[in-house]
């Protein structure tokens, strides 16, 4: 055996006080720890970076562990024998929030945590396992225990680059990871003169050195006094809001983070194909008479990028050469993959126009089908292993086109449309923003405009049904719905800007998050970044395009929700920073730009968009248009009938402003 797995179940408790979910009955939650031990020389683990430098036990095996959570039918025979694997995001479970419109929780137990019960009413078993090994404990985040490469006698060191941006004034001290929930790689020396600390207002500007006398590897103690710290940095004058601070220092003791891929694969392989673990415990989600029939993976943002990298690197084939996921649904990933299996990896980071612009997660290949990279002369694809490749449903919002290079999922390097891969479908959720929780409202924050409240969670439920029908019965999903060059719905940022309405106080972006081929050093294919900071190749640029907007400024192509077909505002996938670097796009937040109430208000403001009173004859007219749009999506298999009612109910609640 190249590996062993032992499950330690710490708690078994009813979900939602034993509430019955229709014919599926009650559910229960199992939580515990999965203990792994593997032979570092085995072929199945050959790709894990630094595994050969990890400590071994007396049997010569590398040990690690990961927390898990399982929500299963109390009567397994009443389930649908399908697993939905919730690829957790920064230690947080998300599937219940987005599929069940539930109150988010990392330890779901209450009725509110079960929400509308959609996944349970379908009979799915929900499984989550920690995979990001640098997550720190807190608020029930799921974490791992991973080995450190090297030893105290021979520590592994390398140059590490950290970026930090403060949204508000007053911040003086930060952890070297840039936040308080991930592990910081300690500096090998407290002598700040050996490190390089710089600042700049925008990503494209020259780095301005910060003298060693103005900062220290230190933190404030409980009394507010400065004390040396190998995992913190203090800037004496404080960080300027919106500015980019970059610290390059010699770090030590990297975690073997690539074991996150191995843990997910081996854990799911056991749940799907195994009977008893290494300690003799029975498989908690299957029996001989009721085995697991299908496994689907769903992940949003970072966890969706995990799925893309997992499939691309061949982890969807277990040690016995069997498929792990039948289908995967990466959501709001854009063209990226997670940067996990690298020495001193920082998998929580991802590149945007302003923030972490040079993080390495957006590298060729971007598309599921074959395409060519003119800069490296390579031809490659995410799906390149027919024997183990899963079916793919990929969905993304307008924010991914502006900030996460989403067009490259379905175009080549020059922006030309690619043919649809027979095992993949791609959907734009038109005009929506990256994080749009069910029932969310427009909010003000560190961005110029209020955030985009479009609710696209109902579309996820329809796409899961579609994926299940595809994997189970071979029922073809609907064709991809994305903007395309061929019909001029996919355009450059300049073309978008030229057509965007002249809304008072609103400026459309001059550019999306550009992407150049970037040099990370000569050992990047071996999982090591040897050039810090990395260097963009100015003459090797991929075409990053965005969805064309209509006269209101809303996206034309993609899946348009009823709220967009009967709009109350312009909804965009972009926003700007409110302070400091105010000409930079703000992360992955969109904008909500409401229409005027009536013609007089519109004329007084100079708004070219028709007012609400000019659009809708009455509140009943508005509600009817929402209902018609929802019905059209139901007919197209992109919305469930139960969600038609939800959209109409929301329209009734909002109609008082019409």
Residue pairs with C-beta under 8 A, 6 or more apart in sequence:
1 39
2 38
2 39
2 42
2 43
2 44
2 45
2 319
3 36
3 37
3 38
3 39
3 42
3 44
3 45
3 61
3 262
3 266
3 319
4 36
4 37
4 38
4 61
4 278
5 34
5 35
5 36
5 266
5 267
5 270
5 274
5 277
5 278
6 34
6 35
6 277
6 278
6 279
6 281
7 32
7 33
7 34
7 35
7 68
7 277
7 279
7 281
7 284
8 32
8 33
8 34
8 35
9 30
9 31
9 32
9 281
9 284
10 31
10 32
10 33
11 29
11 30
11 31
11 32
12 28
12 29
12 30
13 28
13 29
13 109
14 26
14 27
14 28
14 29
14 74
15 26
15 27
15 28
15 29
15 71
15 108
15 109
15 113
15 114
15 120
16 27
16 109
16 110
16 111
16 113
16 114
17 110
17 111
18 26
19 26
19 27
19 111
19 114
19 117
20 26
21 27
21 114
21 117
21 120
21 121
22 117
22 121
23 78
24 73
24 78
24 79
24 80
24 120
24 121
24 122
24 123
25 73
25 74
25 75
25 78
26 73
26 74
26 75
27 71
27 72
27 73
27 74
27 114
27 120
28 71
28 72
28 74
29 69
29 70
29 71
29 107
29 108
29 109
30 69
30 70
30 71
30 72
30 284
31 67
31 68
31 69
31 70
31 107
32 67
32 68
33 65
33 66
33 67
33 68
34 65
34 66
34 67
34 68
34 129
34 263
34 267
35 63
35 65
36 63
36 64
36 65
36 66
36 259
36 262
36 263
36 266
37 57
37 59
37 61
37 62
37 63
37 278
38 44
38 45
38 61
38 62
38 262
38 266
39 45
39 60
39 61
39 62
40 48
40 51
40 52
40 54
40 56
40 60
40 61
40 62
42 319
44 262
44 318
44 319
45 51
45 262
47 258
47 313
47 314
47 341
48 256
48 258
48 259
48 261
48 262
48 341
49 256
49 257
49 258
49 341
49 342
49 343
49 526
49 527
49 528
50 149
50 156
50 254
50 256
50 258
50 343
50 527
51 62
51 256
51 258
51 259
53 149
53 150
53 156
53 256
54 62
54 147
54 148
54 149
54 256
55 62
55 147
55 148
55 151
56 62
57 63
62 147
62 256
62 259
63 147
64 133
64 144
64 145
64 146
64 147
64 256
64 259
64 263
65 144
65 145
66 129
66 130
66 131
66 142
66 143
66 144
66 145
66 260
66 263
66 267
67 129
67 130
67 142
67 143
67 144
68 127
68 128
68 129
68 130
68 142
68 267
69 93
69 107
69 108
69 126
69 127
69 128
69 142
70 125
70 126
70 127
70 128
70 284
70 285
71 108
71 120
71 125
71 126
71 127
72 79
72 125
72 126
72 284
72 285
73 79
73 120
73 123
73 125
76 285
76 286
76 287
76 290
77 289
77 290
78 123
79 123
79 124
79 125
79 290
80 122
80 123
80 124
81 123
81 286
81 290
81 291
81 292
81 293
81 294
82 123
82 124
82 125
82 292
82 293
82 294
82 295
82 296
82 468
83 124
83 125
83 126
83 127
83 268
83 271
83 272
83 285
83 292
83 294
83 295
83 296
84 95
84 119
84 124
84 125
84 126
84 127
84 296
84 297
84 298
84 464
85 127
85 128
85 129
85 264
85 268
85 295
85 296
85 297
85 298
85 325
86 93
86 94
86 95
86 96
86 126
86 127
86 128
86 298
86 299
86 303
87 128
87 131
87 264
87 297
87 298
87 299
87 303
87 304
87 306
87 307
88 94
88 128
88 129
88 130
88 131
88 132
88 142
88 303
89 299
89 300
89 301
89 302
89 303
90 132
90 135
90 141
90 181
90 182
90 302
90 348
91 106
91 130
91 132
91 135
91 141
91 142
91 143
91 181
92 104
92 106
92 141
92 142
93 104
93 105
93 106
93 108
93 128
93 142
94 104
94 300
94 303
95 119
95 126
95 128
95 298
96 102
96 104
96 105
96 108
96 113
96 114
96 115
96 119
96 126
97 103
97 104
97 115
97 437
97 438
98 300
98 331
98 437
98 438
98 457
98 460
99 118
99 119
99 298
99 457
99 460
99 461
99 464
100 114
100 115
100 116
100 117
100 118
100 119
100 120
101 115
101 116
101 118
101 438
101 439
101 457
102 108
102 112
102 113
102 114
102 115
102 116
103 110
103 112
103 113
103 115
104 437
105 113
105 140
106 139
106 140
106 141
106 142
107 140
108 114
114 120
118 461
119 126
122 464
122 465
125 285
125 292
127 268
127 271
127 285
128 142
129 142
129 263
129 264
129 267
129 268
130 142
130 143
130 144
130 260
130 263
131 144
131 260
131 261
131 263
131 264
131 306
131 340
132 144
132 257
132 260
132 340
132 347
132 348
133 143
133 144
133 146
133 183
133 255
133 256
133 257
133 259
133 260
134 177
134 182
134 183
134 255
134 257
134 346
134 347
134 348
135 141
135 142
135 143
135 144
135 181
135 182
135 183
136 143
136 180
136 181
136 182
136 183
137 143
138 181
141 181
144 259
144 260
144 263
146 255
146 256
146 257
146 259
147 255
147 256
147 259
148 253
148 254
148 255
148 256
149 156
149 253
149 254
149 255
149 256
149 343
150 156
150 252
150 253
150 254
155 188
155 252
155 253
156 252
156 253
156 254
156 343
157 188
157 250
157 251
157 252
158 250
158 251
158 254
158 343
158 344
158 528
158 529
158 530
159 248
159 249
159 250
159 251
159 529
159 530
159 532
160 185
160 248
160 249
160 250
160 251
160 344
160 532
161 246
161 247
161 248
161 529
161 532
161 533
162 176
162 177
162 178
162 246
162 247
162 248
162 249
162 346
163 178
163 244
163 245
163 246
163 247
163 349
163 355
163 356
164 174
164 178
164 239
164 245
164 247
165 239
165 242
165 243
165 244
165 245
165 354
165 355
166 239
166 240
166 241
166 242
166 243
167 241
167 242
167 446
167 579
168 241
168 446
168 579
169 238
169 240
169 241
170 238
171 238
171 239
172 220
172 234
172 235
172 236
172 237
172 238
172 239
173 218
173 219
173 220
173 232
173 233
173 234
173 235
174 232
174 233
174 239
175 182
175 184
175 231
175 232
176 184
176 185
176 186
176 187
176 231
176 232
176 233
176 247
176 249
176 251
177 183
177 184
177 185
177 346
177 348
178 349
179 348
182 346
182 348
183 255
184 231
184 232
185 231
185 251
185 252
185 253
185 254
185 344
186 230
186 231
186 251
186 252
186 253
187 195
187 217
187 230
187 231
187 249
187 250
187 251
187 252
188 249
188 250
188 251
188 252
189 250
190 216
190 217
190 228
190 230
192 212
192 215
192 216
192 217
193 212
194 249
194 250
195 217
195 247
195 248
195 249
195 250
196 209
196 246
196 247
196 248
196 249
197 209
197 210
197 212
197 215
197 233
197 235
197 245
197 246
197 247
197 248
198 207
198 208
198 209
198 210
198 245
198 246
199 207
199 208
199 210
199 240
199 243
199 244
199 245
199 246
200 206
200 207
200 208
200 243
200 244
200 246
201 242
201 243
201 244
201 580
201 581
202 244
202 354
202 581
202 583
202 584
203 244
203 353
203 354
203 357
203 358
203 584
207 246
207 533
210 235
210 245
214 235
214 236
214 237
215 233
215 234
215 235
215 236
216 226
216 228
216 233
216 234
216 236
217 228
217 229
217 230
217 232
217 233
218 226
218 227
218 228
218 229
218 232
218 233
218 234
219 226
219 227
219 229
219 232
219 234
220 226
220 227
220 234
221 227
226 234
233 247
235 245
239 245
240 580
241 579
241 580
242 577
242 579
242 580
242 581
242 582
242 584
243 580
243 581
244 354
244 355
244 581
246 533
248 532
248 533
251 344
254 343
254 344
254 345
257 340
257 341
257 342
257 345
257 347
258 340
258 341
258 342
258 527
260 306
260 340
260 347
261 309
261 310
261 313
261 315
261 340
261 341
262 315
264 310
264 315
265 310
265 315
265 316
265 318
265 324
266 318
266 319
268 295
268 324
268 325
269 318
269 319
269 320
269 322
269 324
270 277
270 283
271 283
271 284
271 285
271 286
271 292
271 295
272 286
272 291
272 292
272 295
272 322
272 324
273 318
273 320
273 322
274 283
275 282
275 283
275 288
276 282
276 283
277 283
285 292
286 292
293 472
294 326
294 327
294 468
294 471
294 472
295 324
295 325
295 326
296 325
296 326
296 327
296 328
296 329
296 464
296 467
296 468
296 471
297 307
297 310
297 325
297 327
297 328
297 329
297 390
298 328
298 329
298 331
298 464
299 305
299 306
299 307
299 328
299 329
299 330
299 331
299 333
300 331
300 332
301 331
301 332
301 333
301 350
301 434
301 435
302 338
302 347
302 348
302 350
304 329
304 330
304 331
304 332
304 333
305 330
305 333
305 336
305 337
305 338
305 350
305 361
306 338
306 340
307 325
307 328
307 329
307 330
307 333
308 330
308 333
308 336
308 337
308 338
308 382
309 337
309 338
309 340
309 341
310 316
311 325
311 328
311 382
311 383
311 389
311 390
311 392
312 337
312 365
312 382
312 384
313 341
314 385
314 388
315 324
316 323
316 324
316 325
316 385
316 388
316 389
316 390
317 323
317 324
317 385
317 387
317 388
318 324
321 387
321 388
323 387
323 388
323 390
324 388
325 390
326 390
326 391
326 471
327 390
327 391
327 392
327 393
327 467
327 468
327 470
327 471
328 390
328 391
328 392
328 393
329 392
329 393
329 394
329 395
329 460
329 463
329 464
329 467
330 392
330 394
330 395
331 394
331 395
331 396
331 460
332 395
332 396
332 397
332 399
332 400
332 404
332 434
332 435
332 588
333 394
333 396
333 400
333 404
334 362
334 396
334 400
334 401
334 403
334 404
334 405
334 406
334 408
334 409
335 362
335 366
335 367
335 400
335 404
335 405
335 406
335 407
335 408
335 409
336 350
336 351
336 361
336 362
336 404
336 405
337 361
337 362
337 363
338 347
338 361
339 345
339 346
339 347
339 349
339 359
339 360
339 361
340 347
341 527
342 360
342 527
342 528
342 529
343 527
343 528
343 529
344 529
346 359
349 356
349 359
349 361
350 356
350 359
350 361
350 404
351 357
351 358
351 359
351 361
351 362
351 404
351 513
352 403
352 404
352 513
352 585
352 587
352 588
353 402
353 403
353 511
353 512
353 513
353 514
353 584
353 585
354 577
354 581
354 584
354 585
354 586
354 587
355 587
357 513
358 518
358 533
358 534
358 536
360 518
360 520
360 524
360 529
360 534
362 404
362 405
362 515
363 518
364 373
364 375
364 376
364 378
364 380
364 413
364 517
365 371
365 373
365 378
365 380
365 381
365 382
366 382
366 405
366 408
366 409
367 381
367 382
367 408
367 409
367 410
367 411
367 412
367 418
367 421
368 381
368 382
368 383
368 392
368 394
368 409
368 421
368 423
368 424
368 426
369 381
369 383
369 418
369 419
369 420
369 421
369 424
370 379
370 380
370 381
370 384
371 379
371 380
371 381
371 412
371 413
371 418
372 378
372 379
372 412
372 413
373 379
373 380
373 413
374 413
374 414
375 413
375 517
375 537
375 540
376 517
381 421
382 392
383 389
383 392
383 421
383 423
383 424
389 423
390 423
391 423
391 424
391 467
391 470
391 471
392 421
392 423
392 424
392 425
393 424
393 425
393 427
393 463
393 466
393 467
393 477
394 409
394 424
394 425
394 426
394 427
395 426
395 427
395 428
395 429
395 459
395 460
395 463
396 404
396 406
396 409
396 426
396 427
396 428
396 429
397 428
397 429
397 432
397 433
397 434
397 436
397 456
397 573
397 590
398 428
398 429
398 430
398 431
398 432
398 433
398 546
398 547
398 555
398 571
398 572
398 573
398 574
398 590
399 432
399 433
399 434
399 573
399 574
399 588
399 589
399 590
400 406
400 434
400 573
400 588
401 407
401 428
401 483
401 512
401 544
401 545
401 546
401 547
401 573
402 509
402 512
402 513
402 546
402 573
402 574
402 585
403 434
403 512
403 513
403 573
403 574
403 585
403 587
403 588
404 434
404 513
404 588
405 512
405 513
405 515
405 542
405 544
406 428
407 415
407 483
407 490
407 543
407 544
407 545
407 546
408 515
408 542
408 543
408 544
409 426
409 482
410 417
410 418
410 420
410 426
410 480
410 482
410 484
411 417
411 418
411 485
411 490
411 543
411 545
412 418
413 542
413 543
414 543
415 485
415 490
415 543
415 545
416 485
417 484
417 485
417 486
417 490
420 426
420 479
420 480
425 477
425 478
425 479
425 480
426 480
426 481
426 482
427 459
427 463
427 480
427 481
427 482
427 558
427 559
428 481
428 482
428 483
428 547
428 555
428 557
428 558
428 559
429 454
429 456
429 459
429 558
429 559
429 561
430 547
430 554
430 555
430 556
430 557
430 558
430 559
430 560
430 561
430 564
431 452
431 454
431 547
431 554
431 555
431 558
431 560
431 564
431 571
431 572
431 573
431 590
432 452
432 454
432 456
432 561
432 571
432 573
432 590
433 451
433 452
433 454
433 571
433 572
433 573
433 588
433 589
433 590
434 573
434 588
434 589
434 590
435 588
435 589
436 452
436 453
436 454
436 455
436 456
436 457
437 457
438 455
438 457
439 455
440 451
440 453
440 455
441 453
442 450
442 451
442 452
442 453
442 592
443 450
443 451
444 450
444 451
445 451
445 578
445 589
446 577
446 578
446 579
446 586
447 575
447 576
447 577
447 578
447 586
447 587
447 589
447 591
448 575
448 576
448 577
448 578
448 582
448 586
448 591
449 506
449 575
449 576
449 591
449 592
449 593
450 591
450 592
451 575
451 589
451 590
451 591
451 592
452 571
452 572
452 573
452 575
452 589
452 590
452 591
452 592
453 592
454 561
454 563
454 564
454 571
454 590
455 561
455 563
455 650
456 559
456 561
458 561
458 639
458 640
458 643
458 646
458 647
459 559
459 561
459 638
459 639
461 640
461 643
462 633
462 637
462 638
462 639
462 640
462 643
463 638
465 640
466 475
466 477
466 478
466 637
467 477
469 475
469 477
470 476
470 477
477 637
478 636
478 637
478 638
481 557
481 558
481 559
481 638
482 490
482 557
482 558
483 489
483 490
483 491
483 545
483 546
483 547
483 548
483 555
483 556
483 557
483 558
484 490
484 557
485 545
487 557
488 548
489 547
489 548
489 556
489 557
490 545
490 546
490 547
490 548
490 557
491 499
491 545
491 546
491 547
491 548
492 545
492 546
493 509
493 510
493 511
493 512
493 546
494 510
495 548
496 508
496 509
496 546
496 547
496 548
496 549
497 508
497 509
497 510
499 548
499 549
500 508
500 549
500 553
501 551
501 552
501 553
501 570
501 608
501 609
502 606
502 608
503 553
503 570
503 593
503 607
503 608
503 609
504 605
504 606
504 607
506 591
506 593
507 576
508 553
508 574
509 574
509 585
512 544
512 545
512 546
513 544
513 585
514 541
514 544
515 541
515 542
515 544
516 536
516 537
516 538
516 540
516 541
516 542
517 536
517 537
517 540
517 541
517 542
518 534
518 535
518 536
518 537
519 531
519 534
519 535
519 536
519 537
520 529
520 530
520 531
520 534
521 528
521 529
521 530
521 531
521 534
522 530
523 529
523 530
524 530
546 573
547 555
547 556
547 557
547 558
547 573
548 555
548 556
548 557
549 555
549 556
549 572
550 556
551 609
552 567
552 570
552 609
553 570
553 572
553 593
553 609
554 560
554 564
554 567
554 570
554 571
555 564
555 573
559 633
559 638
560 629
561 629
561 633
561 647
562 626
562 627
562 629
562 630
562 633
562 647
562 651
563 571
563 626
563 647
563 650
564 571
565 625
565 626
565 628
565 629
565 632
566 616
566 622
566 625
566 626
566 629
566 651
567 595
568 594
568 595
568 612
568 654
568 657
568 658
569 592
569 593
569 594
569 595
570 591
570 592
570 593
570 595
570 609
571 590
571 591
571 592
571 593
572 590
572 591
572 593
573 590
574 585
574 590
574 591
575 585
575 586
575 587
575 589
575 590
575 591
576 582
576 583
576 584
576 585
576 586
577 583
577 584
577 585
577 586
578 586
595 602
595 607
595 609
595 610
595 611
595 612
595 615
596 602
596 605
596 607
596 609
596 611
596 612
597 611
597 612
597 613
597 657
598 611
598 612
598 613
598 614
599 611
599 613
599 614
601 611
602 609
602 610
602 611
602 614
612 657
612 658
613 658
616 622
616 625
616 658
618 658
619 655
619 656
619 658
620 655
621 658
622 651
622 655
622 658
623 648
623 651
623 652
623 655
626 647
626 648
626 650
626 651
627 644
627 647
627 648
627 651
629 647
630 639
630 643
630 644
630 647
630 648
631 644
633 639
633 644
634 640
634 641
634 644
639 647
